[in-house]
Amino acid sequence: MFALITIASMLATGLYQGQIREGLAGVLLRIAISFVASMILTSLIFYLFPGVLLGRGIMAIAYFLAFFMIGTLRSIFLELVDTSVLRKRILVYGAGEIASLIDAKLRRKSDRRGFIIIGYILLPNQVCKIDKCKLISSDSQLLTIIRELNVEEIVFATTDINFERSVDELVGCKLNGIEVVDILTFFEREAGQIRVDILESAWLVTSEGFRQSKIQNSIKKVFDISVSFVILVVAAPFLILTVIAIWIEDGIKSPIFYSQQRVGQQGHHFTVYKFRSMRDDAEKSGEAVWATKTDSRVTRVGAFIRKTRLDEFPQILNVLNGTMSFVGPRPERPQFIEKLEKEIPYYDVRHMVKPGVTGWAQLLYPYGSSISDSYQKHLYDMYYVKNHTLFLDCLILLQTVEVVLFGKGAR
């Protein structure tokens, strides 16, 4: 119980994210916060279930030893994570436009903690889009190059099947224990997104995922309802304080909730509920407008509840009435959908699942207020639609606590 609660607390403070960029001081602060949360939860369990007896002295020793050991292991990990020791050695098979996406989209050191690019092989009749110093001579047999450079994986980065080099070389590498993945699968694994700019329909058909079943949907519904009741009980004091704060700022006769039409599963429209965070006349012109970073329409209370995500809590009503799930792509307004579907490939795929209060895109990309932002978030939403499971939902829900604690992506 101690281990599970502590690990869950560390998940909720973002300590298991692959792209965490804080130094040792930031990591130790997160560990301390997670341990305080773990102590509170453990104490609560002892209070609710008196039969679970464990001496306070033993618990103090356990937390002290755990903090020391985890802090030590984390410091060692931070020293090793950016070296070649823990990274997979990768050769990119192709050096054209598609291969150049790796350098263009995975630029930061934190993006490449799982791999190191040994080099690129320029294929015949390809226009080189890679810095030539990164190219590897292809005069030798591919398997020979792989063995000389100690390559562990080949990323197949081309859609052109009419190249002169025989695919038999790739088959030979595969049969000799070298992993071969296409660039879409590579981005899915390393970045948690699906690149719709190079996505082909055949890949959607042959790749795993996009599972839908009555059993899976029923389990998710039970999960949503259970989580809704738990959160309502825990958050009740904060919800009451939010109502009081809105009344104090705008008067007791001012509306507490704000409702809006959104597009849900299978394209059906529904009404979403939020605590009102803007002035009553926020859209007096009648035209739908995206919220901006310094939006003058947001009230003082509204700015706080947006930052802490308290404005989203009334959406629990949508979860209970079945129009939303706790985890899924954020529902968009009908006024924006038509334009977004024209501008963003496969945008309608997000409507295959229920929209969510939180989601994969909300964890990995800040608040969006433009078509460009919507495009970037869609890459993550596609990943969720393809890979959604109850386990992934639990991970997202836990990590959403970090978003609330540190105000990430709020607007």
N, C-alpha and C positions, 0 to 999 in steps of 0.2 A: 504494500500500500504506500509506504514511504517513497519507494523508487518510482512508482507509477505517477503519483501526485507531483513529485519533483520534476520528472521528465515532462509532464503535461504543462507545468508552470514554465519550464524553460522553452517549450514550444511556443507558448503564448507570448513570450517576450522576445521572440525572433532569434533565439540562439541556435536553431537548426536550419536557418536559411543559408543556402549555398553562397549567396552573394553579399553576405554581411561585410561591411567595409570599415567598421570601427576597429581601433587598435585595442591593445590589451586592457587599457583603462575602461573603455566602453563596454567590452565584453564582461569584465569583472563587475561593473555596475549592473548590467543586465542579469548576471548570475545572482547578485545580491537581491535584486528586486524579485526574481523568480523564487528565491529561497524564502523571502518574507511571505510571499503569496502561498507557498507550499506550507509554511508553518501555520498560517491562518486556516487553510483548508484542512490540514491534519487535525488541528485543535477543534475545529467545527465537527469533524467526524467523531472524535473522542467524546465531544459533548452530546451529540445526537445518539451515539451508540456506546453507552457506558460500559458495556461488556467487553469492548475492545480496550484492554488495559495495556498501557505501555508507560514506563516511568519517564518523567520529565527529564531526569538526568541522562537517561539513555538517548532520548530524542536530541538533547542538546549536543551530546557527543557525536551522534550520527550526523547532524547538520554541520558541525564544525569540521569533521573529517571529510564529509562530502564536498564542502566548499573548498577545502584545501586541495583535495585530490582533483576535483573538476577544474579548479583554477590552474593547477599545475599542468594538467593534460591539455587544457585549452591554450596555454602559453606555448607549449611545445608544438601543438598543431599550427598555431599562427606563424611560428618560425618555419615550419615545413611546407605549409599549404601553397606558397608561391614559388617553391623550388620545383625541380623536375621530379622529385622523389615520389610525389603523390599524383602526378599528372600522366594521363594516357598520351602516348606518342602517336601522332596522327599524320598521315600523308593524304593530301587532297588530290584526287584524280581529276584534273581539270584546272584550267587557269583562265577561264573566260569570264563572262558577265556574271554567271550564277556563282562561280567560285569566289568572286570578289565580294559577295555578300557577307562572307565570314569576317573579313577585315572591316567591312563597313558597318556591320550590325553588332559584332562582338569585339568592340574596341578596348573596353576597360579591362584592367587586370583581374577584377573580380568576375568578369564574364568568362575568363579563361582558366579558372582555377581547376577545372576538371580535365583539361587537355593542354597539349603543346603542339603547335603546328611545326612539323619537321620541314615541310616544303610543299610545293605545288608542281604537278607534272602537266606541262602544256601539251595538249593533244593536237594531232595533225588537223590543219584547216581551222584551228581556233584562233580568234583574235585575243591576244594576251591582255588581260585587265589587271594583272598582278605585278607588283614591283619585281623586276627581273632578277634581283638578287635573291628572291625567295624561290626561284625556279630550280628544279632538280633535273639534271640531264637524264634523258630517257633513252640513251643509247643502249644501256644494258637491259636485260630481261627484268620485268617488274618484280618478280620474286627475289631476284638477286639484289635489287635496290632495297627491297623491304628488309632483307636479312642484314645487309651492310649498315643500314640506318637504324636497325632495331625498332622498326615500326610495329605498332600493336593494332592499328586500325586504319582502314582506307575509307575516306569519305568520297563517294561517287558524286561529283559536282558538275554534271552536265546532263542535258536532256537530248543531246544530239547523238543518235544511235548510229550515224553513218561515219564514224571515225575509223581510220585504217587499223589502229591497234586492235588486235583480236580480243574479244571478251573472254576468250579462253584464259588469258593471263589473270584476269580477275577471279575466274573460277579456280585456277591453280592456287592463287593466294588463299581463297576461301577454304579449299581442301587442305591447305597446310596450316590451318589454325588461325589465320589472320581475319579479323572481323571486317566485313564490308557493309557499309550503310550508305543510303542515299542522303543527300543534303537536307531533305525535308525531315527525315527521321533524326538527323544530327541536330538540327535546330530545335526540334520537339524535345529532345533529351537535354540539351545544354541550356536552352533559353526558356523552356516551358511555353513555347508558342509554335503556331503553325504558320509558315510564311505563305500567305495567300497570293503574294505577288508572283510566285513561281509554282504554285500548286496546280497539279493536273488532276482531272477527274479520275483517271485510272488509279492514282495513288489513293484517293478516297475509297475507291472500291476494294482495293487489295489490302490496304493496311488494316491492322486490328483497331478495334474501338467502335465508337458510335453505337454502343449497345443500348437497347431498349427492351424491357420486358415487364410484364404485369407484376411479377414478384419484386423486381428491383424498384419499380415505382411505388408499390405498396410499402416496402421497407422504408423508402425515403419519406413517404407520407407520415408513417408512424414516428420516424426520427424528427421530422419537422414539428409535429404536434407536441412531442415530448420536450424538445428543446424550447419551444415557444412558452410552455407553461413554466418551465424552470427559469427562463430569463424574465418572464413577467413577475415572478415572485421575487427574484433577486433585485430586479431593477425598479420595483414599485416605488420606493422612496425617491429615487432620482426622477421618475416620471412625474410624481406629485410636485416636486420642487420645480421642474420645468414648467408645468402649468402655472404655478404661482408666479414664477419669474416673468412669463409672458404677460400675465395679467398686471403685474406691477409696472411693466414698461409701457404697455399699450392700453391699459384699462380693462376692467373686469368684463366689459361687454364686447371686447375684441375677440375674434375667432381664435380658437386654440389650434385647430387642425387645418391642414391644407390638403385638398384633394386634387388629383390631376389624372387625366386619361393617359394610359400607357399601353404598349403593345406587348402581349404575353405569348404563351405557348401556342403554336400553330397560327400565330398572327391575330389571335382574338384580343379585342380591346377590353381593358378592365380599369377600375378606379383604384389608384394607389393613394395611401394615406401617409401624411407626415405631420410632425409638429410644424407650425408656421414659423418660418425663419426670415421671411421678407415682409415688407410693408403690404398692406391690403391692396394697394394699387400698383403692385410690382409689374403687372402686364396690362395696364389700363389701355394701351394701344390695341390690345386684342391679338397681337402678334407674339408667337412663341419665341423666346430669346434664351440662349444659353447663359448660365451663370458664369461670371468672370472672377478672376482672382481678387480684385478689389471692387466688388459689386456694391454700388451705393444703395441698392434696394434692401440689402441685408441689415436687419436690426442688430443692436448690441447683444441682446440675448440670442438672436439667430446666429451671430458669428460664433458664439461659444458652443451652442448645441450642434452646429455644423462641424466644428473642430473636434468635438468629442463624439460625434455621430449620434447624439441623443435624438436628433430630429428624425432619424430613421426608425425609431422604436415602434411607432404606431403601425408600421408595416407588418408587425406580428399579426395584426388583424387580417392582412392579406394572406399570410401563411396559413392561418387557421381556416379561412374560407376557401383555400385551395387555389387561389389565383397566382400565388407566388410560393417559392420554396425559400428556405433559409440561405441556401447556397446556389448560385447560378449567375448567368450574365445579368447585368443591370438592365431593367426594362427602359426602353427609350420612348419618347413621345411620338405619337403618330405623325405630327407635323414634320419631324425630322427623318422618319423612317424611309419615306419614298426617295428622298435625296441621298441618304446614306446607302441605300441598296443600289443606286445608280453609280455611286462613286467607289464603293468598296466591294471587291469580289467575294462571293459566297456569304454576304452579310445575312441573308435569310436563314442560314444554317443555325444561327443562335436561337431561333424560334422553335427548334426541335425539342428544347427542354424548357422547363418553367424558369422564369426570371427569378433572381435571388436578391435578398437583402444585402448580402455580401457575396464576393466571388473571387475567382483566381485573378482576374484582371485588376480588381480593387487592391489586391495585395502587392502586385508587381508593377502597377502603373499609376501615376497620380491622377487626380480628378481631371477629366477631359472637358474642354469647352469649344471644340472645333471638329471639323471633319477629319483633320490630321490626327487629333487625339483619339477620335472614335476608331480610326483605322488601326492605330497602335494597340488599342484595347481589344479590338476584334481579333488580333493575332492570339491573344491570351484566351479570349472567350472560345475560339475554335479549339484550342487545346483542351479546355474544360469540357466542351460538348463531346469531344472525341474520347476523353479518358475519365469521365465522371464516374465515381464509385462512392459508396458510403464512407469508405476510409479516407478518400480525398476530401470529401465534405467535412469530415471531422478535423482533418489537418487545417483546412481553410478556416473553419470556425474558430479553432484555437488560435491561429495566427492573426485573426482579426482583432484579438485582444491587443496585440502590439499596435495595430493601426489606431485603435481608440486611445491607448495609453500615450502614444507619441504623436498623435494628430497627423498621421501620414496621409497625404492625398486629399485632405479636407479642403472644401471650398464653399 
